[in-house]
Amino acid sequence: MNTILKKTVLAALCSLSLSAAAKDVDPESGFIIAPDWELVKAQCTVCHSSKLVTAQRGSRKTWESIIRWMQATQGLWQFEPEMERKIFDYLAANYPPGDGYRRKPLPPELRPPQ
């Protein structure tokens, strides 16, 4: 009987920790709901699907490199400094490097030419 109680308590605690770690996600776009997510959604989905963003992972430096490449070669407009800071903060905090992405981003020299 004591073993059953221990297993039940353990299962309940695991379930609580999983729900606390889970992040709210916008059902329409798939973006993690966190400060400035709507700004990122508005800027990124003008040109491509939100899935292109949410499938990527990177450090702040990686995200900056990707955005600079889009600005230099894909016609992405320049952002005001405060807006750019918010975009980089959101992406770096919510889509950081990790094991759960499909591949590392290509270095600039391997990306398609202008």
trRosetta pair geometry for C-beta under 8 A, 3 or more apart (Angstrom, degrees):
i j d omega theta_ij theta_ji phi_ij phi_ji
1 4 5.8 -53 -154 32 36 111
1 5 6.6 34 151 -17 66 105
2 5 5.7 -55 -152 36 34 112
2 6 6.4 35 151 -20 66 106
3 6 5.7 -53 -147 36 32 112
3 7 6.4 30 155 -17 65 106
4 7 5.8 -56 -148 38 30 110
4 8 6.3 32 153 -21 65 107
5 8 5.7 -55 -148 36 30 112
5 9 6.3 28 156 -16 65 106
6 9 5.9 -55 -147 38 29 108
6 10 6.2 30 154 -19 64 109
7 10 5.6 -54 -144 39 30 113
7 11 6.2 32 156 -20 65 106
8 11 5.8 -54 -148 36 29 110
8 12 6.4 29 153 -18 63 107
9 12 5.7 -55 -148 36 31 112
9 13 6.3 30 154 -18 65 106
10 13 5.8 -55 -147 37 30 109
10 14 6.3 30 155 -18 64 107
11 14 5.8 -54 -147 37 30 112
11 15 6.3 32 154 -21 64 107
12 15 5.7 -56 -149 36 30 113
12 16 6.5 30 153 -19 64 105
13 16 5.7 -53 -148 35 33 111
13 17 6.4 29 156 -17 66 105
14 17 5.9 -56 -147 37 31 108
14 18 6.4 31 155 -19 65 106
15 18 5.9 -55 -148 35 30 111
15 19 6.5 23 157 -14 64 107
16 19 6.0 -60 -148 39 30 105
16 20 6.3 29 155 -19 66 108
17 20 5.7 -54 -145 37 32 111
17 21 6.3 27 157 -16 65 109
18 21 5.9 -61 -147 39 30 106
18 22 6.4 39 153 -33 65 102
19 22 5.6 -42 -146 20 35 118
23 32 4.8 4 130 -147 139 110
23 33 7.2 177 161 45 91 69
23 34 7.2 -28 -165 -53 126 105
23 94 7.6 159 169 -139 169 98
24 32 7.2 107 78 -163 53 62
24 33 4.2 -38 99 45 104 120
25 30 6.0 -11 178 -153 117 41
25 31 7.0 162 -155 83 71 31
25 32 5.8 -47 -101 -102 72 48
25 33 6.5 -166 -102 -9 15 88
26 29 4.7 16 95 44 125 92
26 30 6.6 -48 71 9 81 13
26 31 4.9 14 26 55 120 81
26 32 7.9 -112 0 -54 82 3
26 33 5.7 123 -48 -65 79 94
26 37 6.8 171 -29 144 126 135
26 41 7.1 -9 46 -84 167 147
27 30 8.0 26 -155 -67 17 48
29 41 5.2 -67 -105 -128 176 119
29 45 6.7 -93 -125 -64 121 145
29 50 4.0 116 -171 -45 90 174
29 54 7.9 150 144 -37 80 133
30 50 5.4 157 49 114 98 122
30 51 6.3 50 48 -84 154 67
30 54 4.8 -85 121 -16 115 170
31 37 4.9 149 136 -170 125 109
31 40 6.5 157 -142 90 145 115
31 41 5.3 -110 -8 -74 157 104
31 50 5.9 -91 -46 -167 91 132
31 53 7.4 4 -94 94 93 128
31 54 6.4 -135 -89 -75 51 115
31 94 7.9 46 -173 134 76 153
32 37 6.5 -138 87 -106 54 133
32 54 7.9 143 -19 -121 80 105
32 94 4.4 -165 57 -162 137 129
32 95 7.7 -179 9 -50 125 80
33 37 5.4 -118 -128 27 40 164
34 37 5.4 110 48 -47 58 111
34 90 6.5 157 88 -139 109 87
34 93 6.7 -143 133 104 157 124
34 94 5.5 -170 26 -75 146 128
35 86 7.9 -107 134 -154 94 97
35 89 7.9 -30 94 115 108 120
35 90 7.0 -137 92 -93 67 95
36 39 4.6 -41 -166 34 79 121
36 40 6.2 80 137 -21 85 96
36 86 4.4 -165 -130 175 153 107
36 87 7.2 -135 154 -76 132 39
36 89 6.9 76 44 78 152 106
36 90 4.6 -124 90 -64 113 129
37 40 5.7 -56 -151 39 36 111
37 41 6.1 39 151 -22 68 106
37 90 6.3 166 -81 -154 52 135
37 94 7.7 63 -94 -33 99 170
38 41 5.4 -49 -143 37 34 115
38 42 6.2 36 156 -21 65 105
39 42 5.9 -56 -148 35 27 110
39 43 6.4 16 158 -10 64 110
39 83 6.9 -153 -177 -150 131 86
39 86 5.8 7 91 121 157 131
39 87 6.7 -118 121 -77 111 77
39 90 7.4 172 68 -21 104 156
40 43 6.1 -62 -145 42 29 104
40 44 5.7 11 167 -7 68 119
40 53 7.4 154 160 176 111 161
40 86 8.0 -139 -53 127 85 89
40 87 5.6 134 -96 -129 85 76
40 90 5.0 -132 -46 100 137 151
40 91 6.8 155 -125 -57 139 86
41 44 6.4 -63 -130 45 20 99
41 45 5.7 -2 -180 -1 61 122
41 50 6.5 -7 -128 -102 81 124
42 45 7.0 -59 -123 41 12 96
42 46 7.4 33 160 -43 50 97
43 46 6.5 -48 -171 -1 29 113
43 79 7.5 12 -136 -95 148 121
43 83 7.8 137 -71 168 145 117
43 87 6.5 -48 57 -103 156 130
44 47 7.3 -82 -178 43 40 88
44 48 7.0 -56 166 61 76 84
44 50 6.5 91 105 -108 119 65
44 52 7.8 -163 171 73 112 100
44 53 5.1 17 176 -54 154 144
45 48 7.0 -99 -126 76 41 42
45 49 7.0 15 -126 -143 84 20
45 50 5.4 -20 -82 -60 111 84
47 70 8.0 147 78 -166 163 128
47 74 7.4 86 -178 148 156 120
47 76 7.1 -76 -21 -90 159 87
48 52 4.7 -18 135 25 129 151
48 53 7.8 140 93 -31 108 86
49 52 5.2 114 70 -11 79 94
50 53 5.6 -55 -165 38 51 110
50 54 5.9 36 146 -13 81 111
51 54 5.7 -58 -131 47 36 103
51 55 5.7 39 166 -26 69 110
52 55 6.4 -54 -143 32 20 110
52 56 7.3 17 155 -21 53 110
53 56 6.2 -70 -163 28 33 109
53 91 7.6 -99 -169 -116 107 107
53 95 7.3 -131 159 -46 78 168
54 95 6.9 -142 -132 -95 43 130
55 101 6.9 110 163 -145 58 86
55 102 6.2 0 173 0 105 118
56 66 7.4 67 172 -95 160 167
56 95 6.2 55 91 163 71 137
56 101 6.4 41 -154 -143 27 134
56 105 6.6 41 -150 -71 114 104
57 95 5.3 -140 -111 168 55 79
57 96 6.3 9 -166 103 94 26
57 97 5.4 114 142 -114 107 32
57 98 5.4 -107 -163 32 156 81
57 100 7.1 114 -52 72 148 73
57 101 4.0 -133 8 -48 116 142
58 61 7.7 -119 161 73 103 58
58 62 2.8 -124 -176 97 122 136
58 63 5.1 160 90 -47 119 71
58 65 8.0 -119 176 44 149 104
58 66 7.0 146 37 -16 167 127
58 91 7.4 -2 65 148 94 109
58 92 7.5 -68 99 -105 69 65
58 95 6.9 17 31 119 65 94
58 96 7.3 -96 78 -152 22 32
58 97 6.0 36 -126 -69 24 77
58 105 6.0 3 -80 -10 131 129
59 62 4.8 104 46 3 67 101
59 63 7.2 -133 95 -1 37 86
59 92 6.3 24 -178 -132 40 100
59 96 6.8 38 -93 -150 48 76
59 97 5.6 -12 -47 -26 77 112
60 63 5.8 -55 -149 39 32 109
60 64 6.2 34 152 -21 65 107
60 88 5.4 61 -150 174 92 106
60 89 7.8 9 -111 -87 114 37
60 91 7.7 123 -112 85 56 94
60 92 3.9 -3 -75 -90 77 145
61 64 5.7 -53 -146 36 30 113
61 65 6.4 34 153 -22 63 105
62 65 5.6 -55 -151 34 31 113
62 66 6.5 30 152 -19 65 104
62 97 7.2 114 3 -66 151 99
62 105 5.8 141 -168 26 109 139
63 66 5.7 -52 -149 35 34 112
63 67 6.3 28 156 -14 66 107
63 87 8.0 -167 153 133 127 86
63 88 5.7 152 100 -131 127 72
63 91 4.3 132 -128 111 154 138
63 92 5.8 -118 10 -62 141 79
63 95 7.7 112 -81 80 122 108
64 67 5.9 -58 -146 41 31 107
64 68 6.1 32 155 -20 67 108
64 88 6.0 20 -70 -115 87 125
65 68 5.8 -53 -142 37 28 111
65 69 6.4 31 155 -21 62 105
65 105 7.4 143 91 111 119 146
65 108 6.6 -117 -176 -54 107 104
66 69 5.8 -56 -153 34 29 112
66 70 6.6 27 151 -16 64 105
66 105 6.1 -92 -76 -147 110 155
67 70 5.6 -52 -148 37 36 111
67 71 6.3 36 152 -19 66 105
67 76 6.9 -121 -165 114 68 157
67 84 7.9 151 135 -143 156 96
67 87 7.4 102 -93 122 156 133
67 88 7.7 -96 7 -79 150 89
68 71 5.6 -54 -147 38 33 112
68 72 6.1 26 155 -15 66 110
69 72 5.8 -60 -142 41 29 106
69 73 5.9 -23 174 24 67 114
69 74 7.3 48 128 -3 70 109
69 108 5.8 -160 -91 -115 118 92
69 111 5.9 30 -164 74 142 174
70 73 6.9 -78 -126 57 19 77
70 74 4.4 -48 -152 47 63 126
70 75 7.9 -55 169 53 72 45
70 76 3.9 44 132 -7 100 140
71 74 7.5 -11 -33 50 14 81
71 76 4.6 -76 -81 77 55 99
71 77 7.4 -51 -121 91 89 10
71 78 6.4 73 -143 -82 131 62
72 114 7.5 -88 136 -92 81 110
73 111 7.4 154 50 121 163 125
73 112 7.5 158 152 89 144 82
73 113 7.6 -154 -142 163 132 31
73 114 4.6 -127 -131 -102 91 73
79 83 4.5 -129 -179 91 108 109
79 84 3.9 142 92 -64 126 88
79 87 6.6 -87 -135 7 173 140
80 83 4.6 81 58 12 86 108
80 84 6.8 -159 84 -10 39 89
81 84 5.6 -58 -144 37 29 113
81 85 6.3 33 157 -23 65 104
82 85 5.7 -50 -149 31 32 114
82 86 6.6 31 153 -17 63 104
83 86 5.8 -56 -152 36 33 111
83 87 6.4 33 151 -20 66 106
84 87 5.7 -54 -148 36 32 112
84 88 6.3 27 157 -13 67 107
85 88 6.0 -59 -147 41 28 107
85 89 6.1 30 155 -22 65 109
86 89 5.7 -53 -143 36 29 113
86 90 6.3 29 158 -19 64 107
87 90 6.0 -57 -149 35 27 109
87 91 6.3 19 158 -12 64 111
88 91 6.0 -59 -142 42 29 106
88 92 5.9 23 164 -14 67 113
89 92 6.2 -62 -142 41 22 105
89 93 6.0 14 163 -13 62 117
90 93 6.1 -68 -146 41 22 105
90 94 5.9 -15 172 11 64 120
91 94 6.6 -75 -132 51 20 89
91 95 5.4 -42 -167 45 64 109
92 95 7.5 -55 -90 61 11 67
92 96 6.2 48 -180 -91 52 81
93 96 7.0 -17 -151 -49 11 103
98 101 6.5 113 70 -13 77 95
101 104 7.6 98 95 -78 125 39
106 110 4.4 -122 -177 89 111 110
106 111 5.2 144 100 -70 125 74
107 110 5.3 77 60 15 75 104
107 111 7.6 -130 98 -24 37 88
108 111 5.6 -47 -150 12 38 117
